[in-house]
């Protein structure tokens, strides 16, 4: 079992780093993802943050190529383990200094950093250490023991998917919806009961205000609160063209009691706040 794990670790880790690295290095949403990370605050520039994110993706691709092409060489495995340690350090710093920021780990997910991101980075460290001890190429291992190799790959892929929040739409969300259909919705529907935040987000995403602000928004929901009879929903965004682009906070305010079942056209207020100056950005999104 130990030889199976170490010999197939380069394949698993190589595919994982190739996928995440390609998303960072070549993904169209990389700039938007960078805007929601702590990199913007550290570098004080959205373009620099994007370049760092893309450079990280390029490094991941190089390490992935080494793992897949020369799996019995110790260097790619060590490089992957060091990369994983770097990810853990980055996540720890981001969580401590900007807990509302997004991970940017895959350049696809845009939610805040959770324990799953730390586990996935830890698995990169463990996988790199295992890959450094590979004694046979992964293609040789799969040819000699196809059934055991396939079973191992299926199980470990499922584990990795469970710790990848950007894949939730493929399995976790459908699973939750199925459970709700079978067991019934746990939330009440009475007029005096609190409307869940998810219902407010769903209503917002059906509104004209969301359509108008969508080109600016670059993240999922980061934070929410209620004040003065409004529910505020906070997102990260980027405003302006490439040369003048700047990270902004996008705030939507709507009735905390409204749902898609009570209104089709909710009253929504939109405000952009410059992240560098904390001043409102004078812009008419409906213009």
Backbone torsions as a table, in degrees:
resi	resn	phi	psi	omega
1	UNK	NA	-37.6	-179.8
2	UNK	-63.8	-43.2	179.8
3	UNK	-67.2	-35.6	177.5
4	UNK	-61.7	-44.8	-179.3
5	UNK	-64.6	-48.9	-177.2
6	UNK	-68.5	-35.7	-177.9
7	UNK	-74.7	-27.8	179.5
8	UNK	-96.3	-10.8	179.2
9	UNK	-58.2	-41.8	178.3
10	UNK	-59.8	-36.1	179.4
11	UNK	-67.6	-49.5	-178.7
12	UNK	-62.3	-48.9	-177.2
13	UNK	-69.3	-35.6	178.4
14	UNK	-63.8	-42.6	178.8
15	UNK	-66.9	-41.8	179.6
16	UNK	-61.3	-49.1	-178.5
17	UNK	-68.6	-31.9	177.1
18	UNK	-65.9	-40.3	-179.5
19	UNK	-68.7	-48.2	-179.3
20	UNK	-70.1	-36.7	179.5
21	UNK	-66.4	-40.6	178.8
22	UNK	-64.3	-38.2	178.5
23	UNK	-62.8	-39.5	179.4
24	UNK	-74.3	-44.8	-172.8
25	UNK	-74.7	-35.4	-172.9
26	UNK	-124.0	-5.9	-176.2
27	UNK	-64.9	140.8	179.2
28	UNK	-69.3	-23.1	-177.5
29	UNK	-94.8	9.0	-176.4
30	UNK	-60.1	-41.4	-179.6
31	UNK	-63.5	-42.3	178.3
32	UNK	-66.4	-38.8	177.9
33	UNK	-65.9	-41.8	179.6
34	UNK	-61.2	-35.5	-178.2
35	UNK	-64.2	-25.8	-179.0
36	UNK	-92.7	-1.6	-177.7
37	UNK	-95.6	171.8	178.7
38	UNK	-71.3	-13.6	179.7
39	UNK	-58.4	-35.6	-179.6
40	UNK	-62.9	-41.2	-179.3
41	UNK	-71.2	-37.0	-178.8
42	UNK	-69.5	-45.0	-176.2
43	UNK	-91.6	-14.0	179.3
44	UNK	57.1	31.8	-179.2
45	UNK	-161.5	123.9	-179.3
46	UNK	-64.9	-36.5	-179.2
47	UNK	-69.5	-40.0	176.9
48	UNK	-63.9	-41.0	179.0
49	UNK	-61.1	-40.3	178.3
50	UNK	-64.6	-41.6	179.5
51	UNK	-63.8	-40.2	178.4
52	UNK	-64.7	-41.7	179.3
53	UNK	-63.1	-42.9	179.3
54	UNK	-68.2	-37.4	177.7
55	UNK	-64.2	-39.8	176.7
56	UNK	-61.5	-40.9	176.7
57	UNK	-61.7	-39.3	178.6
58	UNK	-63.6	-41.1	177.4
59	UNK	-62.5	-42.8	178.2
60	UNK	-60.2	-40.3	179.5
61	UNK	-65.2	-39.6	178.5
62	UNK	-63.9	-45.5	179.0
63	UNK	-64.5	-40.3	178.4
64	UNK	-61.7	-41.9	178.8
65	UNK	-61.4	-41.2	177.7
66	UNK	-64.2	-42.6	179.6
67	UNK	-62.7	-41.0	-176.6
68	UNK	-79.4	-35.4	-174.5
69	UNK	-86.6	-41.2	-178.0
70	UNK	-128.1	67.8	-172.4
71	UNK	-66.9	-21.1	-178.5
72	UNK	-90.3	0.6	175.3
73	UNK	-86.2	137.5	-172.9
74	UNK	-74.3	-25.3	-173.1
75	UNK	-61.6	-48.7	-179.2
76	UNK	-59.0	-38.5	179.3
77	UNK	-64.3	-43.9	178.1
78	UNK	-64.1	-41.9	179.0
79	UNK	-60.8	-40.1	178.9
80	UNK	-65.2	-41.0	178.9
81	UNK	-64.1	-42.0	177.6
82	UNK	-64.0	-39.7	177.4
83	UNK	-61.2	-42.4	178.0
84	UNK	-63.0	-39.3	176.6
85	UNK	-64.0	-38.6	176.2
86	UNK	-62.8	-39.7	177.5
87	UNK	-62.3	-43.0	-179.8
88	UNK	-62.8	-42.7	178.4
89	UNK	-63.1	-42.4	178.9
90	UNK	-63.5	-45.1	-179.2
91	UNK	-63.4	-40.7	178.8
92	UNK	-62.8	-43.4	179.0
93	UNK	-64.9	-44.8	-178.8
94	UNK	-64.1	-41.0	-179.1
95	UNK	-65.8	-35.0	-177.3
96	UNK	-78.5	-35.0	-173.4
97	UNK	-101.3	-28.4	-179.1
98	UNK	-145.9	72.2	-174.7
99	UNK	-61.9	-18.5	179.6
100	UNK	-85.4	-7.6	-177.0
101	UNK	-73.1	159.3	177.9
102	UNK	-87.3	166.5	-174.5
103	UNK	-76.1	-49.2	-174.2
104	UNK	74.8	12.2	-174.2
105	UNK	-65.9	-36.4	-177.0
106	UNK	-116.7	-5.7	-174.7
107	UNK	60.6	22.4	174.3
108	UNK	-126.1	-49.4	177.4
109	UNK	-72.2	147.2	-178.4
110	UNK	-131.0	14.6	178.1
111	UNK	-82.5	171.2	179.6
112	UNK	-67.9	164.1	-178.8
113	UNK	-69.6	129.6	178.6
114	UNK	-125.3	178.2	179.9
115	UNK	-61.9	-26.0	-179.1
116	UNK	-65.9	-33.6	177.6
117	UNK	-64.8	-38.9	178.5
118	UNK	-66.4	-41.1	179.4
119	UNK	-63.4	-43.1	-179.2
120	UNK	-64.0	-41.1	176.7
121	UNK	-64.1	-38.7	176.6
122	UNK	-62.9	-37.3	177.8
123	UNK	-65.9	-31.7	175.5
124	UNK	-64.6	-40.5	177.5
125	UNK	-62.5	-49.7	-179.2
126	UNK	-63.4	-43.0	179.5
127	UNK	-63.3	-38.5	177.8
128	UNK	-64.6	-42.4	178.1
129	UNK	-62.9	-40.6	178.0
130	UNK	-66.4	-41.7	-179.2
131	UNK	-63.8	-31.9	178.9
132	UNK	-64.7	-21.2	180.0
133	UNK	-99.3	10.4	-179.4
134	UNK	-62.4	131.4	-179.7
135	UNK	-103.9	-17.7	180.0
136	UNK	-137.7	150.7	179.2
137	UNK	-65.7	148.6	-176.8
138	UNK	-62.6	-31.7	178.5
139	UNK	-70.4	-31.1	175.2
140	UNK	-69.8	-42.2	179.3
141	UNK	-61.1	-46.2	-178.9
142	UNK	-68.1	-31.0	178.7
143	UNK	-71.4	-36.4	-178.3
144	UNK	-78.2	-37.1	-176.8
145	UNK	-132.4	70.6	-173.8
146	UNK	-64.0	-41.1	-176.3
147	UNK	-69.0	-49.3	-179.8
148	UNK	-64.2	-38.3	179.9
149	UNK	-65.8	-42.9	179.7
150	UNK	-63.5	-43.7	179.7
151	UNK	-62.5	-43.0	179.4
152	UNK	-63.0	-43.6	-179.0
153	UNK	-65.3	-39.4	179.9
154	UNK	-65.0	-45.7	-178.3
155	UNK	-65.0	-47.7	-177.1
156	UNK	-68.8	-33.5	176.1
157	UNK	-65.0	-40.0	177.5
158	UNK	-63.4	-39.0	178.4
159	UNK	-64.4	-45.4	179.0
160	UNK	-62.1	-40.4	179.4
161	UNK	-63.6	-35.0	-179.6
162	UNK	-66.0	-26.1	-179.5
163	UNK	-103.1	16.6	177.5
164	UNK	-115.6	101.8	-175.1
165	UNK	-64.4	-26.1	-179.0
166	UNK	-72.5	-9.1	177.1
167	UNK	-100.2	3.2	-177.9
168	UNK	-58.3	-34.4	-178.6
169	UNK	-63.4	-21.7	-177.8
170	UNK	-83.3	-29.8	-175.4
171	UNK	-137.0	-41.4	-173.6
172	UNK	-73.1	-45.3	-179.7
173	UNK	-62.8	-47.6	176.2
174	UNK	-60.0	-35.9	179.2
175	UNK	-64.8	-42.9	179.0
176	UNK	-64.9	-40.4	179.5
177	UNK	-64.3	-39.2	177.7
178	UNK	-64.1	-41.8	178.9
179	UNK	-62.5	-40.1	179.4
180	UNK	-66.3	-37.1	178.9
181	UNK	-66.2	-33.8	-177.9
182	UNK	-80.5	-45.1	-174.4
183	UNK	-93.6	-16.1	-175.3
184	UNK	91.8	156.9	-177.2
185	UNK	-74.5	129.0	-176.7
186	UNK	-75.3	-11.6	-177.5
187	UNK	-94.0	140.7	177.4
188	UNK	-71.9	165.3	-179.4
189	UNK	-124.1	12.1	-179.9
190	UNK	-67.9	155.6	-176.6
191	UNK	-65.4	-24.6	-178.1
192	UNK	-94.3	-0.6	-178.0
193	UNK	-91.0	148.5	-175.1
194	UNK	-67.0	135.7	177.2
195	UNK	-81.2	126.5	-179.1
196	UNK	-64.5	153.4	-178.8
197	UNK	-61.0	-36.7	-179.6
198	UNK	-59.0	-35.1	178.6
199	UNK	-69.0	-36.4	177.0
200	UNK	-66.4	-40.5	178.2
201	UNK	-64.0	-41.5	178.6
202	UNK	-62.4	-42.7	178.4
203	UNK	-64.9	-42.5	179.3
204	UNK	-58.8	-44.7	-175.9
205	UNK	-70.0	-8.7	174.6
206	UNK	-97.3	-2.9	-172.7
207	UNK	-90.9	161.3	176.0
208	UNK	-67.7	-31.2	178.9
209	UNK	-62.5	-38.8	178.3
210	UNK	-67.2	-41.8	178.6
211	UNK	-60.0	-41.1	-179.1
212	UNK	-68.8	-36.8	-175.8
213	UNK	-90.5	-11.1	-175.2
214	UNK	-53.8	-38.5	178.7
215	UNK	-63.5	-19.2	-178.9
216	UNK	-91.6	-34.5	-174.5
217	UNK	-68.1	135.1	-178.6
218	UNK	-131.5	20.2	-179.5
219	UNK	-154.6	170.9	168.1
220	UNK	-82.5	-174.5	-179.3
221	UNK	-61.9	125.9	-179.2
222	UNK	-99.0	-42.4	-177.3
223	UNK	-154.7	163.6	177.9
224	UNK	-154.2	150.8	176.4
225	UNK	-162.4	168.3	179.4
226	UNK	-121.7	138.7	178.6
227	UNK	-160.2	139.7	175.5
228	UNK	54.3	36.6	176.8
229	UNK	79.2	11.4	179.2
230	UNK	-122.2	150.7	169.8
231	UNK	-104.6	122.2	-178.5
232	UNK	-98.6	132.7	178.0
233	UNK	-119.0	123.5	-174.2
234	UNK	-105.9	133.2	176.6
235	UNK	-131.6	160.0	172.2
236	UNK	-94.1	151.9	-179.4
237	UNK	-154.7	175.2	176.1
238	UNK	-133.0	127.4	-178.6
239	UNK	-118.5	137.2	177.3
240	UNK	106.3	167.1	177.9
241	UNK	-75.5	176.5	-175.1
242	UNK	-54.5	-43.1	-176.7
243	UNK	-72.8	-25.9	-177.4
244	UNK	-120.6	15.4	-177.0
245	UNK	-63.1	139.7	179.2
246	UNK	-143.0	143.3	178.7
247	UNK	-70.0	138.7	-179.9
248	UNK	-135.6	159.3	169.5
249	UNK	-99.1	128.6	-179.0
250	UNK	-104.8	118.4	-179.2
251	UNK	-112.0	126.7	173.0
252	UNK	-110.7	140.4	176.7
253	UNK	-126.6	130.9	179.5
254	UNK	-149.4	170.0	-178.3
255	UNK	-63.0	121.9	-177.8
256	UNK	-68.9	-11.3	179.7
257	UNK	-99.4	-6.7	-175.5
258	UNK	-82.0	143.7	173.8
259	UNK	-138.6	172.5	178.9
260	UNK	-66.4	-15.9	178.5
261	UNK	-84.5	-17.7	-177.6
262	UNK	-104.1	-22.0	179.8
263	UNK	-155.9	145.9	175.8
264	UNK	-98.5	-18.2	-177.2
265	UNK	-131.6	79.4	-177.8
266	UNK	-71.8	152.3	173.2
267	UNK	-79.9	120.6	-176.6
268	UNK	-129.2	131.0	174.0
269	UNK	-104.8	141.5	-178.3
270	UNK	-125.4	133.3	177.6
271	UNK	-135.7	136.1	173.5
272	UNK	-107.6	132.6	179.2
273	UNK	-122.1	124.0	179.2
274	UNK	-64.8	123.8	-177.3
275	UNK	-67.8	-22.5	-176.8
276	UNK	-84.5	-36.3	-175.0
277	UNK	-109.1	-12.4	-175.4
278	UNK	61.3	23.4	178.2
279	UNK	-105.2	146.8	176.4
280	UNK	-61.5	144.2	178.4
281	UNK	-93.4	119.5	-179.7
282	UNK	-75.0	99.0	-179.1
283	UNK	-151.1	143.4	176.9
284	UNK	-106.6	103.2	-175.6
285	UNK	-68.4	-20.4	-179.5
286	UNK	-89.9	-1.7	-179.1
287	UNK	-73.6	NA	NA
